[in-house]
Amino acid sequence: MPSVTSGAASLEYEAAGPVDAPACLLLHSLGTTRELWEPQWSVLVKRYRVMRYDVRGHGGSQPPVGPYTLEQLGRDALAVLDAAGAEQAHVCGVSLGGLTAQWLGRHAPDRVDRLVAANTGARLGSAEGWSARIAEVREGGIEAVVEGGLTRWFTPRFRTTDPETTERFRQMLRRCSVEGYAGACAVLRDGDLRPELGQISAQTLVVTGTHDAATPPALGEAIADGVPNGHLVELDAAHLSNVEQASAFTGAVERFLSQ
């Protein structure tokens, strides 16, 4: 698997799809890996040159000592685009990835075509809450946040009807390094793009989940209202709507990107 160096981080990434097709960059959430995008990958690679990578400290990417910053994650994404030879791309992110996507839309507008911000906000949670999460994982290891993560990611209905996927994500989170998880929590603790939403010029699709307690629909609605070209879709899902409502999510993204 190819990798690219960004600052002190070595990022594992992959690219597939027609080399002359429009580019599409996929950004995953806290505690997951690029495998989060499996439900969309096989569909999108038919029409796009699709890139996905593991956020620093997640999956196959090295965990440099944190804390990390939102600008660092944004520059990591740009390094992947550069390595893949993409001057501009559609950018799709979930949760932490959605916050990074917004940063790119604001601070690297020439690199962004259309933007998808799913199950995210311009500001997620509180500084106190993320500081407590960092302390929890540093004291108890990654296992301390596994079950709480699953209850945020999926509805009880989904966890009951699809135990195989639930278990796959449980193991994915268990493999996340403490340093990478805590470092990314610091991004969410400190990142706040609310004052900058009006400066995001890209056409933006915001996807929310009706049952998402981690990033309630109101946070997504604020993005859609705050950016000049915002569009909103709500799905019957919790936090990882691209997994729980994969078909509806993929369809909404495909329609938006092809407009």
C-alpha positions as CSV (number, residue, x, y, z in Angstrom):
1,M,0.0,0.0,0.0
2,P,1.5,3.4,-0.9
3,S,2.2,6.0,1.7
4,V,2.9,9.7,1.8
5,T,4.7,11.8,4.5
6,S,3.0,14.8,5.9
7,G,4.9,16.6,8.6
8,A,5.8,13.9,11.1
9,A,3.1,11.5,9.9
10,S,3.4,8.7,7.4
11,L,-0.1,8.2,5.9
12,E,-1.2,5.0,4.2
13,Y,-3.5,5.7,1.2
14,E,-5.0,4.0,-1.8
15,A,-6.5,5.3,-5.1
16,A,-8.6,3.5,-7.7
17,G,-10.9,4.2,-10.6
18,P,-10.3,5.7,-14.0
19,V,-7.2,7.9,-14.0
20,D,-8.8,10.5,-16.2
21,A,-12.1,10.6,-14.1
22,P,-12.9,13.4,-11.7
23,A,-11.2,12.9,-8.3
24,C,-13.0,12.2,-5.1
25,L,-11.3,12.1,-1.7
26,L,-12.9,10.2,1.2
27,L,-12.1,11.2,4.9
28,H,-13.1,8.8,7.7
29,S,-14.2,9.4,11.3
30,L,-12.5,9.2,14.7
31,G,-11.6,5.7,15.7
32,T,-12.3,4.1,12.3
33,T,-10.1,3.7,9.2
34,R,-10.4,4.1,5.5
35,E,-12.5,0.9,5.6
36,L,-15.4,3.1,6.8
37,W,-16.0,3.8,3.1
38,E,-16.4,0.2,1.9
39,P,-20.1,0.6,1.2
40,Q,-19.4,3.5,-1.2
41,W,-16.0,2.4,-2.6
42,S,-17.1,-0.1,-5.2
43,V,-19.8,2.3,-6.5
44,L,-17.7,5.5,-6.6
45,V,-14.7,3.9,-8.3
46,K,-16.8,3.3,-11.4
47,R,-17.2,7.0,-12.1
48,Y,-14.4,8.7,-10.1
49,R,-10.7,8.5,-9.3
50,V,-11.3,7.8,-5.6
51,M,-8.7,8.2,-2.9
52,R,-9.0,7.3,0.7
53,Y,-6.4,7.1,3.5
54,D,-6.0,6.4,7.2
55,V,-5.9,9.5,9.4
56,R,-2.6,9.9,11.3
57,G,-2.6,7.5,14.2
58,H,-5.3,5.3,12.7
59,G,-5.1,2.1,10.7
60,G,-1.9,1.8,8.7
61,S,-0.8,5.4,9.3
62,Q,1.8,6.1,11.9
63,P,0.8,7.8,15.2
64,P,3.1,10.8,15.7
65,V,2.9,12.2,19.2
66,G,-0.1,14.5,19.6
67,P,-2.0,16.5,20.2
68,Y,-3.0,17.1,16.5
69,T,-4.6,20.1,15.0
70,L,-7.3,20.6,12.4
71,E,-4.8,22.4,10.2
72,Q,-2.5,19.3,10.4
73,L,-5.3,17.0,9.3
74,G,-6.2,19.4,6.5
75,R,-2.6,19.4,5.3
76,D,-2.5,15.6,5.5
77,A,-5.4,15.5,3.1
78,L,-3.7,17.9,0.7
79,A,-0.5,15.7,0.9
80,V,-2.6,12.7,-0.2
81,L,-4.1,14.7,-3.1
82,D,-0.6,15.7,-4.2
83,A,0.7,12.2,-3.9
84,A,-2.2,10.9,-6.0
85,G,-1.8,13.6,-8.6
86,A,-5.1,15.3,-8.0
87,E,-5.2,19.0,-8.4
88,Q,-8.8,19.2,-7.4
89,A,-11.3,16.7,-5.9
90,H,-14.7,16.3,-4.5
91,V,-14.2,15.9,-0.8
92,C,-16.4,13.7,1.3
93,G,-16.0,13.4,5.1
94,V,-17.8,11.8,8.0
95,S,-17.6,13.3,11.5
96,L,-13.9,14.2,12.1
97,G,-13.5,13.8,8.3
98,G,-16.4,16.1,7.8
99,L,-14.7,18.8,9.9
100,T,-11.5,18.3,7.9
101,A,-13.5,18.6,4.7
102,Q,-14.9,21.9,5.9
103,W,-11.4,23.1,6.7
104,L,-10.3,22.3,3.1
105,G,-13.4,24.1,1.7
106,R,-12.4,27.2,3.7
107,H,-8.6,27.1,3.5
108,A,-7.9,25.3,0.2
109,P,-10.9,26.2,-1.9
110,D,-9.0,25.8,-5.2
111,R,-8.5,22.1,-4.3
112,V,-12.1,21.4,-3.6
113,D,-14.8,20.9,-6.2
114,R,-17.9,19.7,-4.3
115,L,-18.0,19.0,-0.6
116,V,-19.9,16.4,1.4
117,A,-20.0,16.9,5.2
118,A,-21.7,14.0,6.9
119,N,-22.7,13.5,10.6
120,T,-20.5,16.4,11.6
121,G,-20.6,20.0,12.7
122,A,-18.5,23.2,12.4
123,R,-17.9,22.7,16.1
124,L,-18.4,19.2,17.7
125,G,-19.1,18.8,21.4
126,S,-17.3,20.8,24.1
127,A,-13.7,21.2,25.1
128,E,-14.5,19.7,28.5
129,G,-16.1,16.7,26.9
130,W,-13.2,16.0,24.6
131,S,-10.7,16.6,27.4
132,A,-12.5,14.0,29.5
133,R,-12.4,11.5,26.5
134,I,-8.7,12.0,26.2
135,A,-8.2,11.4,29.9
136,E,-10.4,8.3,29.7
137,V,-8.5,6.7,26.8
138,R,-5.1,7.5,28.3
139,E,-6.0,6.0,31.6
140,G,-8.0,3.0,30.5
141,G,-6.6,2.3,27.0
142,I,-8.6,2.1,23.8
143,E,-10.9,-0.5,25.3
144,A,-12.3,2.1,27.6
145,V,-14.0,3.8,24.7
146,V,-15.0,0.8,22.5
147,E,-18.5,0.1,23.7
148,G,-19.4,3.8,24.0
149,G,-18.2,4.3,20.4
150,L,-20.4,1.5,19.1
151,T,-23.5,2.9,20.8
152,R,-22.8,6.3,19.2
153,W,-22.0,4.9,15.8
154,F,-25.1,2.7,15.3
155,T,-28.7,2.5,16.4
156,P,-29.8,-0.4,18.7
157,R,-31.8,-1.7,15.7
158,F,-28.7,-1.9,13.5
159,R,-26.5,-3.5,16.1
160,T,-29.2,-6.2,16.5
161,T,-29.9,-6.8,12.9
162,D,-26.3,-6.6,11.6
163,P,-24.0,-8.0,14.3
164,E,-21.3,-8.9,11.8
165,T,-20.8,-5.2,10.8
166,T,-21.0,-4.1,14.4
167,E,-18.3,-6.6,15.3
168,R,-16.1,-5.5,12.4
169,F,-16.3,-1.9,13.7
170,R,-15.7,-3.0,17.2
171,Q,-12.4,-4.6,16.1
172,M,-11.5,-1.6,14.0
173,L,-11.8,0.7,17.0
174,R,-9.8,-1.7,19.2
175,R,-6.9,-1.6,16.7
176,C,-6.7,2.2,16.9
177,S,-3.7,3.5,18.9
178,V,-4.2,5.4,22.1
179,E,-1.9,8.2,20.8
180,G,-3.8,8.5,17.5
181,Y,-7.2,8.5,19.1
182,A,-6.2,11.0,21.8
183,G,-4.5,13.2,19.2
184,A,-7.6,13.3,17.0
185,C,-9.8,14.0,20.0
186,A,-7.7,17.1,20.5
187,V,-8.6,18.2,17.0
188,L,-12.3,18.0,17.9
189,R,-11.6,19.7,21.2
190,D,-10.0,22.7,19.6
191,G,-11.5,22.9,16.1
192,D,-14.2,25.5,15.6
193,L,-15.1,26.6,12.0
194,R,-18.4,28.3,12.9
195,P,-17.1,31.8,12.2
196,E,-15.8,30.6,8.8
197,L,-18.8,28.8,7.4
198,G,-19.8,31.8,5.2
199,Q,-16.4,31.6,3.5
200,I,-16.9,28.1,2.2
201,S,-17.8,28.6,-1.5
202,A,-18.1,25.0,-2.6
203,Q,-21.5,23.4,-3.3
204,T,-22.0,21.5,0.0
205,L,-24.1,18.5,0.8
206,V,-24.7,18.0,4.5
207,V,-25.9,14.6,5.6
208,T,-27.4,14.1,9.1
209,G,-28.7,11.1,11.0
210,T,-32.0,11.3,12.8
211,H,-30.7,9.2,15.7
212,D,-27.2,10.7,15.8
213,A,-26.5,11.7,19.4
214,A,-22.9,12.5,18.7
215,T,-23.6,15.1,16.1
216,P,-27.3,15.8,16.3
217,P,-29.1,17.0,13.1
218,A,-29.1,20.6,14.4
219,L,-25.3,20.7,13.9
220,G,-25.7,19.7,10.3
221,E,-28.5,22.1,9.7
222,A,-26.3,24.9,11.0
223,I,-23.7,24.0,8.4
224,A,-26.3,23.9,5.6
225,D,-27.6,27.3,6.7
226,G,-24.2,28.8,7.2
227,V,-22.5,28.0,3.9
228,P,-23.7,29.9,0.9
229,N,-24.4,26.8,-1.2
230,G,-25.7,24.3,1.4
231,H,-28.0,21.3,0.8
232,L,-29.3,19.0,3.5
233,V,-30.3,15.4,3.6
234,E,-31.4,13.5,6.8
235,L,-31.2,9.7,7.0
236,D,-32.7,7.2,9.4
237,A,-29.4,6.4,11.1
238,A,-27.1,7.2,14.0
239,H,-23.6,8.5,13.6
240,L,-22.1,6.4,10.8
241,S,-24.9,7.0,8.4
242,N,-22.9,5.9,5.4
243,V,-22.8,2.4,6.9
244,E,-26.2,2.1,8.6
245,Q,-28.0,3.6,5.6
246,A,-25.4,2.7,3.0
247,S,-27.7,2.7,-0.1
248,A,-29.5,5.9,0.7
249,F,-26.2,7.6,1.6
250,T,-24.5,6.5,-1.6
251,G,-27.4,7.5,-3.7
252,A,-27.6,11.0,-2.2
253,V,-23.8,11.5,-2.7
254,E,-23.9,10.2,-6.3
255,R,-26.8,12.5,-7.2
256,F,-25.1,15.5,-5.6
257,L,-21.7,14.9,-7.2
258,S,-23.2,14.4,-10.7
259,Q,-25.3,17.6,-10.7
